[in-house]
Amino acid sequence: TVAKTHFSMSHYKSFIRQVNGWGFRRVTSGCDAGSYYHPLFLRGMPHLTVYMRRETADTCSKIKTLGHCDNVTKIKIKDR
């Protein structure tokens, strides 16, 4: 891949950790397999990136503690 060509393995692992920390998820099937996706990081819609938040250790622990919760509030984002 291009990333492995330009990053040493230790830097590549750090890069992947950063990407995952921002909420990007790896696409595992289809024509985009191997790429990463985030619902707020879309071509032609840079205004959505202001809603992106880095997951902190505290956020991750809260999510693990809550497990599956029915009272999760969903945020709807409107196009400007």
C-alpha atoms as one frame of an Amber mdcrd trajectory, in Angstrom:
protein
   0.000   0.000   0.000   1.008   3.612  -0.351   1.068   4.202   3.406   3.439
   1.299   4.042   5.698   2.636   1.286   5.963   6.043   2.958   5.887   5.065
   6.654   8.201   2.848   8.634   6.288   0.099  10.434   6.416   1.881  13.801
   5.161   5.118  12.218   2.496   3.227  10.293   1.140   1.652  13.483   1.037
   5.071  15.134  -0.778   6.506  12.111  -3.402   3.728  12.269  -3.857   4.332
  16.008  -4.454   8.038  15.305  -6.931   7.282  12.497  -8.866   4.903  14.753
  -8.805   7.447  17.579 -10.637   9.939  15.378 -13.378   7.398  14.710 -12.385
   6.266  11.228 -13.277   2.651  10.520 -11.633   0.333   8.029 -13.743  -0.771
   5.066 -13.417  -4.553   4.833 -15.414  -5.410   1.719 -16.403  -4.046  -1.658
 -14.403  -1.942  -4.072 -13.153   0.303  -1.227 -11.816  -2.563   0.916  -8.718
  -1.519   2.843  -9.675   2.150   2.941 -10.960   4.086   5.952 -14.336   5.795
   6.378 -15.779   8.412   8.714 -19.349   9.699   8.290 -18.225  13.293   8.942
 -15.202  13.245   6.607 -16.761  13.497   3.163 -15.534  15.000  -0.084 -17.146
  18.373  -0.779 -18.501  18.729   2.769 -15.652  20.207   4.839 -18.107  21.928
   7.211 -18.921  18.527   8.761 -15.398  18.093  10.130 -16.092  20.593  12.941
 -18.285  17.899  14.516 -15.462  15.333  14.600 -14.030  14.586  18.050 -11.041
  12.520  19.023 -11.971   9.610  21.254 -10.214   9.874  24.588  -9.382   7.042
  26.965 -12.164   8.387  29.203 -14.696   8.239  26.348 -13.646   4.690  25.450
 -13.953   3.506  29.052 -17.432   5.042  29.364 -18.542   3.294  26.186 -17.182
  -0.044  27.437 -18.860   0.465  30.820 -22.237   1.295  29.267 -22.123  -1.594
  26.841 -25.297  -1.683  24.777 -27.461   1.199  25.900 -30.987   1.961  24.702
 -30.826   5.586  25.825 -28.205   6.692  23.318 -28.960  10.088  21.807 -28.442
  10.281  18.056 -27.208  13.561  16.628 -28.651  14.598  13.291 -26.415  16.845
  11.219 -28.027  19.150   8.718 -26.342  20.305   5.524 -25.574  23.986   5.491
